[in-house]
Amino acid sequence: MSTDSLQDKENGLFDQVVDRMNTDSSKWDKYQGTDILPMWVADTDFKTPDVVIKALQQRVEHGVFGYTHSPKLLTDLIIDRMASRYQWQIKPEWIVYLPGLVCGLNVAARALGEPDQSVMIPSPIYPPFLSSVKLAGKPCYKAYTHLSDNRWVIDLEAAKANLPQNTGLLHFCNPLNPGGTVYRKKELEDILAFAQANNMVICSDEIHCDLILDEELVHIPIASLNKDAEQRTVTLMAPSKTFNIAGLGASFAIIANEKLRADFIREKRGIVPNVSLLAYTAAVASYQHGDNWLEQQLVYLRGNRARVEAVINKLPGLTLQHIEATYLAWIDCSQLPVDNPCLFFEKAGVGMSPGIEFGNRKFVRLNFGCTRALLDEALTRIEDAVYGLSG
C-alpha cells in the first residue's frame, strides 16, 4: 500500500479515542481521579487490529479454554518472519515460548553465565534489565551509553577499560529502550567482537524490532550476523508492543545453541507458566494478518514523532535526540532548572516515566503511542510548564 493511501486511512483508525478508564488499565489507572495525562508505560492507546479481535472472538465462541500447547502455525509464522524480514534462517526447535519478555530477561539472567559472574548491562536501560540481575543475585556492570553522531550507543571503549574480568553475560537491547537507537551492522559487529573477546553470552531484547520509524533503516538481529553470533545469543521477541497485545502475554526466545537452550528451559521449568490459549490466538492473527495495520501505525507514529521532536527541541532546557524506533521519547531535562523533572511535569498535568528508573534522574521518557489530540494536549502542557518557569 502506498504512503498516500496509508495517510488517507490514518485519521479514522488511529485518531479513534478508546476510553480505557474503568478497564483495569495500569497506564490509565495510575492517574485516575486527576487531570494528569498518562504518557508513561509502553503500551499504546490504539485499538488492537480488527483481525486480532475477530480471531479472539472466534476462539472465545468455541467455549472451551483447556490447557494449550504452542500452535505449529505460530512457529511457522515466526520462522517465515525471520527469513523474510531479516534473512535469518531459524529452526522450529530454537523457539522457546514465554508469557512475557520480562520473564525471559529474568530466566536469562539466571540461566546464562556462571552464578558468580557479572552481567554487563547498557545504562540507562529499561528497568527490568537491572532488576533481573539483582534478583538473580549476580553483580552488575553498567556500560554507559553516550551520544555518537547524535545517537545513543554503548560506549565500548569505556567498557573495554572497565569491564570486570569475570563477566559472563551481556544484556543487550536493540532497538534501544530508552533512546530509540537502531544499531547498524558495523555497531553490532563491534558488540559481537567485544562479547567474543570477553567470552560472553548475549541476551538481546528485540521486542521493538517491528517499530522502526526511519524508513531507510532496517532491524538486524545480532544473532543473524554469523554462526558465532547465533550460537552465543538468546534473542527475545514478541508481537506485544507491535500490535498492542501486551496484556495477553505472548513472547518467545530464539536460541540456536543447544546447551544454552537447555539451560534456559531448565531454569524456567516449574516457575514460568505456559503461554495462554488466547495469547497464542492473538499472536497467530497478528503475524498472519496484521502487517497492513502495522504499516498504517508506523505512518501515524512518524507523524507523532515529528510533533514531539519539534516541540521539545524548541523549548529552553530540554533536548531530544532523533528517535529512530519505538514510540518512546527519551527527553534530556538536565538544563531545566528543576530538581525532579518527572514530578515537575506531573504537576503540569503530564505523567511520564521517571528517568531515575532507567538510570538517569535528569531525563523523562514520554510515550507518544496515542491519539494526536492527546499528544498535542500533552505537548501544550509541557510548553506551558517550561515557559512558565521564566514567566
C-alpha positions in Angstrom: 0.0 0.0 0.0 1.3 3.5 -0.9 2.2 6.0 1.7 -0.5 8.3 0.4 -3.1 5.6 0.9 -1.9 4.9 4.4 -2.1 8.6 5.3 -5.6 8.8 3.9 -6.6 6.0 6.3 -4.7 7.0 9.4 -7.0 9.6 10.9 -10.0 7.3 11.2 -8.0 4.4 12.5 -5.5 5.9 15.0 -7.3 9.1 15.9 -10.1 6.9 17.3 -10.5 7.6 21.0 -10.8 4.4 23.0 -11.9 5.0 26.6 -9.6 3.0 28.8 -10.9 4.2 32.1 -12.5 1.6 34.3 -10.8 -1.2 32.3 -8.2 -2.0 34.9 -5.6 -0.3 32.7 -2.3 0.1 34.5 -1.5 3.0 32.3 -4.7 4.9 32.9 -5.5 3.9 36.4 -2.2 5.4 37.7 -3.6 8.9 37.5 -7.3 8.1 37.9 -9.2 11.0 39.5 -6.6 13.6 38.5 -6.0 15.8 35.5 -2.7 14.1 34.6 -2.4 12.6 31.1 -0.8 9.1 31.2 2.2 9.2 28.9 4.3 6.7 30.7 4.3 2.8 30.5 4.9 1.4 27.0 1.6 0.3 25.7 -0.3 2.3 23.1 -3.8 3.7 23.2 -4.5 2.3 19.7 -7.2 -0.3 19.3 -5.7 -3.7 18.5 -6.1 -4.7 14.8 -9.6 -6.0 13.9 -8.1 -9.2 12.6 -6.8 -10.0 16.0 -10.0 -9.0 17.8 -12.0 -11.2 15.4 -9.7 -14.2 15.9 -10.1 -13.8 19.7 -13.8 -13.6 19.4 -13.9 -16.7 17.3 -11.8 -18.6 19.8 -13.9 -17.4 22.7 -17.1 -18.6 20.9 -15.6 -22.1 20.9 -16.2 -22.0 24.6 -13.5 -24.4 25.9 -10.3 -23.0 27.4 -8.3 -26.0 28.4 -4.5 -26.5 28.6 -2.9 -25.5 25.3 0.4 -26.2 23.5 2.0 -23.9 21.1 0.4 -23.9 17.6 2.6 -25.2 14.8 1.2 -22.3 12.7 2.7 -19.7 15.0 6.1 -21.4 14.9 5.9 -21.5 11.1 4.9 -17.8 11.0 7.9 -16.8 13.2 10.3 -18.8 11.0 8.9 -17.2 7.9 9.0 -13.7 9.5 12.7 -14.1 10.5 13.5 -15.2 6.9 11.6 -12.5 5.1 12.3 -9.6 7.3 15.9 -10.4 8.4 17.2 -13.1 6.1 17.7 -15.2 9.2 17.1 -18.9 8.8 16.0 -20.4 12.1 14.7 -23.8 13.1 11.5 -24.7 14.9 13.3 -26.3 17.9 15.1 -23.0 18.5 11.9 -21.3 19.6 11.0 -21.2 23.3 7.6 -19.6 24.1 7.2 -17.3 27.1 4.3 -15.5 28.7 6.2 -12.2 28.5 9.5 -10.8 27.6 10.4 -9.6 31.1 10.3 -13.2 32.4 12.7 -14.0 29.5 15.2 -11.4 30.8 14.9 -12.9 34.3 15.4 -16.5 33.1 18.4 -15.4 31.0 20.0 -13.7 34.0 19.8 -16.9 36.0 20.5 -19.4 33.3 23.3 -17.8 31.2 26.8 -17.4 32.6 28.1 -18.8 35.9 26.5 -17.9 39.2 29.4 -15.7 40.3 29.9 -13.9 37.0 28.9 -10.3 36.4 26.3 -9.3 33.9 27.0 -6.3 31.6 24.0 -4.0 31.0 23.7 -0.8 28.9 22.7 2.2 31.0 20.3 3.9 31.0 18.1 0.9 30.2 14.6 -0.5 30.6 14.3 -1.2 34.4 13.7 -5.0 34.3 17.2 -5.4 32.9 18.5 -4.2 36.2 16.0 -6.0 38.4 16.6 -9.3 36.6 20.3 -9.2 37.5 19.6 -8.2 41.1 17.0 -10.9 41.5 19.5 -13.5 40.1 21.9 -12.4 42.8 24.7 -11.5 40.3 27.0 -8.5 40.1 26.0 -5.9 37.5 28.4 -3.9 35.4 26.8 -0.8 33.8 28.1 0.0 30.3 27.0 3.6 29.9 25.6 4.8 26.6 26.8 8.0 25.1 26.0 10.2 22.1 27.7 9.2 18.9 26.5 11.2 15.8 23.5 12.2 17.9 22.5 8.6 18.7 22.6 6.8 22.0 25.0 3.8 21.7 27.1 1.8 24.2 30.5 3.3 24.9 32.5 0.2 24.1 35.9 2.0 24.6 34.9 2.8 28.2 33.6 -0.7 28.7 36.9 -2.2 27.4 38.8 -0.3 30.1 36.4 -1.1 33.0 34.7 -4.4 32.4 35.1 -6.8 35.3 37.2 -9.8 34.3 34.7 -12.3 35.3 31.7 -11.2 33.2 29.7 -13.9 31.5 26.5 -12.3 30.1 25.8 -9.2 28.0 22.2 -8.0 28.4 21.6 -6.0 25.1 18.6 -4.0 23.8 18.0 -3.2 20.1 16.2 -1.0 19.3 17.4 0.7 22.4 14.8 1.4 25.2 15.1 4.2 26.1 16.7 6.2 23.3 15.2 4.6 20.2 18.5 3.8 18.6 18.6 1.2 15.8 22.0 -0.4 15.8 23.8 -0.5 12.5 25.5 -3.6 11.2 29.0 -2.3 12.0 28.0 -1.4 15.5 26.5 -4.9 16.0 29.7 -6.4 14.7 31.7 -4.4 17.2 29.5 -5.5 20.1 29.8 -9.1 18.9 33.6 -8.8 18.8 33.5 -7.4 22.3 31.4 -10.4 23.5 33.8 -12.8 21.7 36.9 -11.2 23.2 35.4 -11.4 26.7 33.8 -14.9 26.2 30.3 -13.6 26.9 26.9 -14.9 26.0 24.4 -12.3 24.7 20.8 -11.9 25.7 19.3 -9.5 23.1 15.9 -7.8 23.8 14.5 -7.0 20.4 10.9 -6.5 21.3 10.6 -3.2 19.4 12.1 -4.6 16.2 8.9 -4.0 14.2 8.7 -0.4 15.2 11.4 1.1 13.0 10.3 4.7 12.3 13.1 5.8 9.9 12.2 4.2 6.7 15.7 3.8 5.4 16.8 1.8 8.4 16.3 -1.9 9.0 16.5 -4.0 12.1 19.3 -6.6 12.2 19.0 -9.3 14.9 22.5 -9.6 16.4 22.2 -13.4 16.2 21.8 -13.2 12.5 25.3 -11.7 11.9 27.1 -15.1 11.6 27.2 -18.6 13.1 29.2 -17.5 16.2 26.7 -14.8 17.0 23.9 -17.3 16.5 25.5 -19.7 18.9 26.2 -17.2 21.7 22.9 -15.3 21.6 19.5 -15.7 23.1 17.1 -13.4 21.2 13.9 -12.2 22.8 11.0 -11.0 20.7 7.2 -10.6 20.9 4.2 -9.2 18.9 3.1 -7.4 22.0 4.4 -3.9 21.5 3.9 -4.0 17.8 0.2 -4.9 17.8 -0.7 -3.6 21.3 -1.4 -7.0 22.9 1.0 -6.8 25.8 -1.7 -7.6 28.3 -2.2 -11.0 26.7 1.4 -12.2 27.2 2.8 -13.8 24.1 6.6 -13.7 23.7 9.4 -16.1 22.6 13.1 -16.7 22.8 15.1 -17.9 19.8 18.1 -20.0 21.0 20.2 -21.8 18.4 22.8 -23.2 20.9 21.5 -26.5 22.3 23.2 -26.1 25.7 22.0 -22.5 26.2 18.5 -23.6 25.2 18.6 -26.5 27.6 19.8 -24.3 30.4 17.2 -21.7 29.6 14.4 -24.2 29.6 15.6 -25.9 32.8 15.6 -22.5 34.6 12.0 -21.7 33.6 10.6 -25.2 34.3 8.1 -25.3 37.1 8.2 -21.5 37.6 7.4 -19.7 34.3 3.8 -20.6 33.3 2.8 -21.6 29.8 1.5 -19.1 27.3 -2.3 -18.9 27.4 -4.6 -20.1 24.7 -5.8 -16.5 23.9 -2.3 -15.2 23.8 -1.4 -17.8 21.2 -4.5 -16.9 19.2 -3.6 -13.2 19.2 0.0 -13.9 18.2 -1.0 -16.0 15.3 -3.5 -13.4 14.0 -1.0 -10.6 14.4 1.8 -12.2 12.5 -0.5 -13.8 9.9 -2.8 -10.8 9.1 -1.6 -7.7 11.0 1.2 -6.3 8.9 -1.0 -3.9 6.9 -2.3 -2.4 10.2 1.3 -2.2 11.3 2.3 -0.1 8.3 -0.5 2.3 9.0 0.5 2.5 12.6 4.1 3.4 11.6 2.9 6.2 9.4 0.9 7.6 12.3 3.8 7.2 14.8 6.1 9.1 12.4 3.7 12.0 12.5 3.6 11.9 16.3 7.3 11.7 16.5 7.7 14.7 14.3 5.4 16.7 16.6 7.3 15.6 19.7 10.8 16.3 18.3 9.7 19.8 17.0 8.1 20.9 20.2 10.6 19.5 22.7 13.7 20.8 20.9 12.4 24.3 20.7 11.9 24.5 24.5 14.6 26.0 26.7 16.2 23.4 29.0 15.0 20.4 27.0 16.8 18.2 24.4 15.6 15.2 22.5 17.7 13.2 20.1 16.2 11.9 16.9 14.0 8.8 17.6 14.9 6.1 15.1 12.5 3.5 16.5 9.9 2.8 19.2 7.1 5.2 20.3 9.2 6.4 23.3 10.9 9.8 23.6 13.9 10.0 25.9 14.0 13.7 26.9 17.0 15.3 28.5 15.9 17.7 31.2 19.4 18.3 32.6 19.3 22.0 31.7 15.9 22.6 33.1 16.0 24.4 36.5 14.1 21.8 38.4 15.3 19.1 40.8 12.8 16.4 39.8 11.7 16.8 36.1 9.1 13.9 36.3 7.4 15.5 39.3 7.6 18.9 37.7 5.7 17.7 34.6 3.2 15.7 36.6 2.3 18.9 38.4 1.8 20.4 34.9 -0.6 17.5 34.0 1.7 15.1 32.1 2.6 11.8 33.6 5.9 10.4 32.1 8.3 7.7 33.2 10.9 9.0 35.6 14.4 8.7 34.2 15.8 7.6 37.5 14.1 4.2 37.0 16.2 3.8 33.8 19.4 5.2 35.3 19.4 9.0 34.8 17.3 11.2 37.1 17.6 14.2 34.7 15.6 12.5 31.9 12.0 11.6 31.4 10.5 9.1 28.9 7.4 10.1 27.1 5.1 7.6 25.3 3.7 9.1 22.1 1.8 6.0 21.1 -1.5 7.8 21.5 -4.1 9.8 19.6 -2.7 13.0 18.1 -5.2 15.0 20.0 -4.0 13.6 23.3 -0.4 14.1 22.3 -1.0 17.7 21.3 -2.6 18.4 24.6 0.3 16.9 26.5 2.8 18.9 24.4 0.9 22.1 25.1 1.0 21.4 28.8 4.8 20.7 28.6 5.3 24.0 26.7 3.2 26.0 29.2 5.1 24.5 32.2 8.6 25.2 30.7 7.8 28.7 29.6 6.1 29.3 33.0 9.5 28.8 34.7 10.7 32.1 33.2 7.4 33.9 33.4 
